[in-house]
Amino acid sequence: MDKALYVAMTGASASLQAQATVSHNLANSDTPGFKEALANTQAFPVQGPGYASRIDAMHVDAGFNRRVGAQQITGNALDLSLQPGNWLAVQARDGSEAYTRAGALTLTPNGQLVTPSGNPVLDENNNPVAVPPHQAIEIGHDGTLSIIPLGEGPQTMATIGRLKVVQAPDERLERGLDGLFRNTEPLQPFALAAGKTLDSGMLEASNVDAAGALVQMIQLQRQYEMQVKVIKNVDENARSANTLLRLNG
């Protein structure tokens, strides 16, 4: 009976972890560029002396959903929608290079271009992008950043840099706890994206299916309740067996 108790207990734990993943997805169903996190379980025989008769139902991080989200036209020059397979390079909190598809960019009071989470956007020279005072700004399809200086006419539009956009194979990307993606093989840098890399004035919506995630939450809740019921039944059976043993003794 202890084997059934152990399997049900670890299964309930895995269900709770999966619920946390789905809850995180639901919370980000309106976050531009968000990629749905995937969760799974697998049987893992517990290692140790003797026969491996204990099986752990282990929660597994299955990566993320690669599907491109719906396109939303905003008209904001700093809103970017990246082409499939392209990722915007940003500076993480620890100073390392990371990647995102969250293209709702903003400017800080000192002119630094940042993501919605406040991460500085990098240029092709791996430096944070700083925008001088301007009266108009434009980001081209190749990531070129141009401005009309403050107080000048349209004929003075000048290019001040180019955003670093890379082509990153999905299998070489791993999401961190900060929501940013990183290269799983840092010794092999991603290649810069060529040609049309993005669209300005548009945003890629989250690829989370809110209705599907709600259904999944209900399924996980029922699965958890079933596992808890198994634990209770096994415990009651163990109590009944102990009572019979005492009576026969």
RODRENLUM-647423 format. One record per residue (C-alpha): residue in three letters; x, y, z. Coordinates in Angstrom, 2 decimals. Last residue first. Layout:
# residues N
+------+---------+---------+---------+
! code !       u !       v !       w !
+------+---------+---------+---------+
!  Ala !       X !       Y !       Z !
...
+------+---------+---------+---------+
//
This chain:
# residues 249
+------+---------+---------+---------+
! code !       u !       v !       w !
+------+---------+---------+---------+
!  Gly !   -2.89 !  -10.91 !   17.48 !
!  Asn !   -5.89 !  -11.41 !   15.21 !
!  Leu !   -7.54 !   -8.26 !   16.56 !
!  Arg !   -4.28 !   -6.27 !   16.27 !
!  Leu !   -3.76 !   -7.45 !   12.69 !
!  Leu !   -7.34 !   -6.54 !   11.79 !
!  Thr !   -6.89 !   -3.00 !   13.18 !
!  Asn !   -3.62 !   -2.58 !   11.27 !
!  Ala !   -5.35 !   -3.62 !    8.04 !
!  Ser !   -8.20 !   -1.16 !    8.65 !
!  Arg !   -5.71 !    1.68 !    9.26 !
!  Ala !   -3.80 !    0.81 !    6.06 !
!  Asn !   -7.05 !    0.71 !    4.08 !
!  Glu !   -8.00 !    4.13 !    5.45 !
!  Asp !   -4.59 !    5.54 !    4.43 !
!  Val !   -4.91 !    4.04 !    0.96 !
!  Asn !   -8.37 !    5.57 !    0.63 !
!  Lys !   -7.14 !    9.00 !    1.76 !
!  Ile !   -4.20 !    8.94 !   -0.67 !
!  Val !   -6.49 !    7.82 !   -3.50 !
!  Lys !   -8.84 !   10.72 !   -2.71 !
!  Val !   -5.90 !   13.13 !   -2.87 !
!  Gln !   -5.06 !   11.76 !   -6.31 !
!  Met !   -8.64 !   12.22 !   -7.51 !
!  Glu !   -8.72 !   15.79 !   -6.17 !
!  Tyr !   -5.47 !   16.56 !   -8.03 !
!  Gln !   -6.84 !   15.17 !  -11.30 !
!  Arg !  -10.01 !   17.21 !  -10.85 !
!  Gln !   -7.93 !   20.35 !  -10.33 !
!  Leu !   -5.71 !   19.50 !  -13.30 !
!  Gln !   -8.74 !   19.09 !  -15.56 !
!  Ile !  -10.23 !   22.38 !  -14.36 !
!  Met !   -6.94 !   24.21 !  -14.97 !
!  Gln !   -6.69 !   22.66 !  -18.45 !
!  Val !  -10.15 !   23.97 !  -19.29 !
!  Leu !   -9.06 !   27.44 !  -18.16 !
!  Ala !   -5.89 !   27.17 !  -20.28 !
!  Gly !   -7.95 !   26.24 !  -23.35 !
!  Ala !  -10.15 !   29.31 !  -22.87 !
!  Ala !   -7.11 !   31.58 !  -22.40 !
!  Asp !   -5.27 !   30.26 !  -25.45 !
!  Val !   -1.82 !   31.69 !  -24.72 !
!  Asn !    0.04 !   32.97 !  -27.80 !
!  Ser !    0.49 !   36.44 !  -26.30 !
!  Ala !    0.00 !   39.22 !  -28.84 !
!  Glu !    2.62 !   40.29 !  -31.36 !
!  Leu !    2.63 !   44.07 !  -31.55 !
!  Met !    2.47 !   46.48 !  -34.46 !
!  Gly !    3.62 !   50.02 !  -35.24 !
!  Ser !    6.97 !   48.76 !  -36.51 !
!  Asp !    7.36 !   45.45 !  -38.31 !
!  Leu !   10.41 !   43.26 !  -37.81 !
!  Thr !   13.40 !   41.46 !  -39.33 !
!  Lys !   13.11 !   42.26 !  -43.01 !
!  Gly !   16.49 !   41.42 !  -44.47 !
!  Ala !   19.04 !   39.75 !  -42.22 !
!  Ala !   18.84 !   38.47 !  -38.63 !
!  Leu !   22.15 !   38.52 !  -36.77 !
!  Ala !   23.52 !   35.05 !  -36.12 !
!  Phe !   23.19 !   33.53 !  -32.65 !
!  Pro !   26.37 !   33.07 !  -30.65 !
!  Gln !   27.89 !   29.56 !  -30.37 !
!  Leu !   29.89 !   29.53 !  -27.10 !
!  Pro !   26.66 !   30.47 !  -25.32 !
!  Glu !   25.02 !   27.12 !  -26.17 !
!  Thr !   21.73 !   27.23 !  -24.23 !
!  Asn !   21.20 !   30.76 !  -25.52 !
!  Arg !   18.91 !   32.67 !  -23.20 !
!  Phe !   15.24 !   33.66 !  -23.01 !
!  Leu !   13.83 !   36.29 !  -20.68 !
!  Gly !   10.95 !   35.63 !  -18.28 !
!  Asp !   13.02 !   36.51 !  -15.18 !
!  Leu !   13.01 !   32.86 !  -14.07 !
!  Gly !   14.83 !   31.99 !  -17.28 !
!  Arg !   13.39 !   30.68 !  -20.55 !
!  Glu !   15.64 !   28.42 !  -22.62 !
!  Leu !   16.43 !   28.87 !  -26.28 !
!  Arg !   18.56 !   26.52 !  -28.38 !
!  Glu !   15.63 !   24.36 !  -29.52 !
!  Asp !   13.81 !   27.48 !  -30.71 !
!  Pro !   16.52 !   28.29 !  -33.25 !
!  Ala !   17.54 !   31.94 !  -32.78 !
!  Gln !   17.84 !   34.44 !  -35.61 !
!  Val !   19.04 !   37.63 !  -33.98 !
!  Val !   17.81 !   41.23 !  -33.79 !
!  Lys !   20.23 !   43.82 !  -32.43 !
!  Leu !   18.63 !   47.21 !  -32.97 !
!  Arg !   20.34 !   49.52 !  -35.41 !
!  Gly !   21.86 !   52.89 !  -34.80 !
!  Ile !   21.49 !   56.67 !  -35.00 !
!  Thr !   20.11 !   57.03 !  -38.52 !
!  Ala !   19.31 !   60.64 !  -39.37 !
!  Met !   16.18 !   62.56 !  -40.30 !
!  Thr !   17.28 !   66.10 !  -41.19 !
!  Gln !   14.92 !   66.46 !  -44.18 !
!  Pro !   11.93 !   66.12 !  -41.83 !
!  Gly !   12.74 !   69.49 !  -40.20 !
!  Glu !   14.71 !   70.25 !  -37.02 !
!  Gly !   13.63 !   71.51 !  -33.58 !
!  Leu !   14.48 !   68.29 !  -31.78 !
!  Pro !   16.38 !   65.92 !  -34.02 !
!  Ile !   14.38 !   63.81 !  -36.51 !
!  Ile !   15.17 !   60.24 !  -35.56 !
!  Ser !   16.21 !   56.92 !  -37.09 !
!  Leu !   16.62 !   53.40 !  -35.65 !
!  Thr !   17.40 !   50.66 !  -38.18 !
!  Gly !   15.82 !   47.37 !  -37.15 !
!  Asp !   15.67 !   45.96 !  -40.70 !
!  His !   11.98 !   46.85 !  -41.10 !
!  Gly !   12.79 !   50.41 !  -40.07 !
!  Ile !   12.29 !   52.01 !  -36.67 !
!  Glu !   11.19 !   55.66 !  -36.73 !
!  Ile !   11.37 !   58.51 !  -34.24 !
!  Ala !   10.03 !   62.05 !  -34.33 !
!  Gln !   10.61 !   65.20 !  -32.27 !
!  His !   13.98 !   64.21 !  -30.89 !
!  Pro !   16.23 !   64.39 !  -27.84 !
!  Pro !   18.96 !   61.73 !  -28.25 !
!  Val !   18.07 !   58.00 !  -28.14 !
!  Ala !   20.27 !   55.63 !  -26.13 !
!  Val !   20.40 !   51.94 !  -27.11 !
!  Pro !   22.28 !   49.73 !  -24.67 !
!  Asn !   25.55 !   48.51 !  -26.24 !
!  Asn !   26.02 !   45.09 !  -27.84 !
!  Asn !   27.57 !   46.62 !  -30.98 !
!  Glu !   24.49 !   45.67 !  -33.03 !
!  Asp !   22.29 !   47.58 !  -30.58 !
!  Leu !   20.94 !   46.33 !  -27.27 !
!  Val !   17.55 !   47.07 !  -25.67 !
!  Pro !   17.74 !   47.91 !  -21.96 !
!  Asn !   15.53 !   45.73 !  -19.72 !
!  Gly !   12.73 !   47.66 !  -18.00 !
!  Ser !   10.15 !   44.88 !  -17.96 !
!  Pro !    8.11 !   46.55 !  -20.75 !
!  Thr !   11.35 !   46.65 !  -22.82 !
!  Val !   13.78 !   49.57 !  -22.74 !
!  Leu !   15.20 !   52.31 !  -24.99 !
!  Gln !   17.25 !   54.78 !  -22.93 !
!  Gly !   16.45 !   58.46 !  -23.47 !
!  Asn !   17.16 !   59.84 !  -19.97 !
!  Pro !   13.44 !   59.99 !  -19.12 !
!  Thr !   13.11 !   56.31 !  -20.13 !
!  Leu !   11.92 !   55.43 !  -23.63 !
!  Thr !    9.42 !   52.67 !  -24.27 !
!  Leu !    9.29 !   49.37 !  -26.14 !
!  Ala !    6.24 !   47.13 !  -26.56 !
!  Gly !    8.17 !   44.46 !  -28.48 !
!  Ala !    8.01 !   41.50 !  -26.11 !
!  Arg !    9.76 !   38.99 !  -28.36 !
!  Thr !   12.64 !   38.52 !  -25.93 !
!  Tyr !   16.32 !   37.64 !  -25.78 !
!  Ala !   19.14 !   37.75 !  -23.24 !
!  Glu !   22.65 !   39.18 !  -23.09 !
!  Ser !   24.28 !   39.31 !  -19.66 !
!  Gly !   24.41 !   42.38 !  -17.42 !
!  Asp !   23.01 !   40.64 !  -14.35 !
!  Arg !   19.63 !   42.37 !  -14.76 !
!  Ala !   19.41 !   41.17 !  -18.38 !
!  Gln !   20.47 !   43.30 !  -21.35 !
!  Val !   18.31 !   42.91 !  -24.42 !
!  Ala !   18.53 !   41.21 !  -27.83 !
!  Leu !   15.29 !   41.07 !  -29.83 !
!  Trp !   14.40 !   37.66 !  -31.22 !
!  Asn !   13.71 !   36.44 !  -34.76 !
!  Gly !   12.36 !   32.97 !  -35.60 !
!  Pro !    9.06 !   34.32 !  -36.90 !
!  Gln !    9.34 !   38.05 !  -37.77 !
!  Leu !    9.34 !   40.46 !  -34.84 !
!  Ser !    6.43 !   42.74 !  -34.02 !
!  Leu !    7.61 !   46.08 !  -32.66 !
!  Asp !    5.82 !   48.90 !  -30.84 !
!  Leu !    8.11 !   51.93 !  -30.65 !
!  Ala !    6.53 !   53.68 !  -33.65 !
!  Asn !    3.06 !   53.40 !  -32.08 !
!  Gly !    0.43 !   52.79 !  -34.77 !
!  Thr !   -1.08 !   50.00 !  -32.65 !
!  Ile !   -1.82 !   47.17 !  -35.09 !
!  Gln !   -2.17 !   43.82 !  -33.30 !
!  Gln !   -0.75 !   40.62 !  -34.78 !
!  Ala !   -1.84 !   37.28 !  -33.33 !
!  Gly !    0.77 !   35.18 !  -31.54 !
!  Val !    3.45 !   33.07 !  -33.21 !
!  Arg !    3.43 !   29.42 !  -32.10 !
!  Arg !    6.62 !   28.21 !  -30.41 !
!  Asn !    4.91 !   26.99 !  -27.21 !
!  Phe !    7.49 !   26.81 !  -24.44 !
!  Gly !    9.80 !   24.36 !  -22.71 !
!  Ala !    8.57 !   21.00 !  -21.40 !
!  Asp !    9.45 !   21.67 !  -17.74 !
!  Val !    8.87 !   18.24 !  -16.21 !
!  His !    6.94 !   17.35 !  -13.03 !
!  Met !    7.88 !   13.92 !  -11.69 !
!  Ala !    5.50 !   11.08 !  -10.86 !
!  Asp !    7.99 !    9.06 !   -8.77 !
!  Ile !    7.99 !    5.29 !   -9.08 !
!  Arg !    9.09 !    3.10 !   -6.17 !
!  Ser !    9.78 !   -0.54 !   -7.03 !
!  Ala !   13.43 !   -0.12 !   -8.01 !
!  Tyr !   14.63 !   -3.42 !   -6.49 !
!  Gly !   17.29 !   -3.10 !   -3.84 !
!  Pro !   19.53 !   -0.22 !   -2.90 !
!  Gly !   18.61 !    3.17 !   -4.37 !
!  Gln !   17.11 !    4.92 !   -7.39 !
!  Val !   13.52 !    6.12 !   -7.52 !
!  Pro !   12.00 !    5.17 !  -10.88 !
!  Phe !   10.88 !    8.35 !  -12.70 !
!  Ala !    7.53 !    8.38 !  -14.49 !
!  Gln !    7.00 !   11.55 !  -16.48 !
!  Thr !    4.94 !   14.68 !  -16.14 !
!  Asn !    4.37 !   17.63 !  -18.44 !
!  Ala !    4.35 !   21.42 !  -18.44 !
!  Leu !    4.45 !   23.95 !  -21.26 !
!  Ala !    4.97 !   27.70 !  -20.89 !
!  Glu !    3.03 !   29.86 !  -23.35 !
!  Lys !    5.18 !   32.46 !  -25.08 !
!  Phe !    4.54 !   36.12 !  -24.22 !
!  Gly !    5.08 !   38.59 !  -27.07 !
!  Pro !    2.57 !   41.12 !  -25.74 !
!  Thr !    1.20 !   40.22 !  -22.29 !
!  Asp !   -2.60 !   39.73 !  -22.43 !
!  Ser !   -2.61 !   35.98 !  -21.67 !
!  Asn !    0.15 !   36.57 !  -19.11 !
!  Ala !   -1.81 !   35.74 !  -15.94 !
!  Leu !   -3.33 !   32.78 !  -17.76 !
!  Asn !    0.13 !   31.40 !  -18.56 !
!  His !    1.27 !   31.78 !  -14.95 !
!  Ser !   -1.87 !   29.97 !  -13.79 !
!  Val !   -1.07 !   27.16 !  -16.25 !
!  Thr !    2.43 !   26.81 !  -14.79 !
!  Ala !    1.14 !   26.88 !  -11.18 !
!  Gln !   -1.43 !   24.22 !  -12.08 !
!  Ala !    1.39 !   22.04 !  -13.45 !
!  Gln !    3.20 !   22.36 !  -10.12 !
!  Leu !    0.04 !   21.36 !   -8.25 !
!  Ser !   -0.43 !   18.37 !  -10.54 !
!  Ala !    3.18 !   17.27 !   -9.95 !
!  Ser !    2.59 !   17.31 !   -6.17 !
!  Ala !   -0.61 !   15.28 !   -6.56 !
!  Gly !    1.28 !   12.72 !   -8.66 !
!  Thr !    4.05 !   12.55 !   -6.04 !
!  Met !    1.45 !   11.72 !   -3.36 !
!  Ala !   -0.48 !    9.27 !   -5.54 !
!  Val !    2.69 !    7.34 !   -6.43 !
!  Tyr !    3.86 !    7.29 !   -2.81 !
!  Leu !    0.51 !    6.12 !   -1.45 !
!  Ala !    0.28 !    3.37 !   -4.07 !
!  Lys !    3.77 !    2.18 !   -3.09 !
!  Asp !    2.90 !    2.35 !    0.62 !
!  Met !    0.00 !    0.00 !    0.00 !
+------+---------+---------+---------+
//
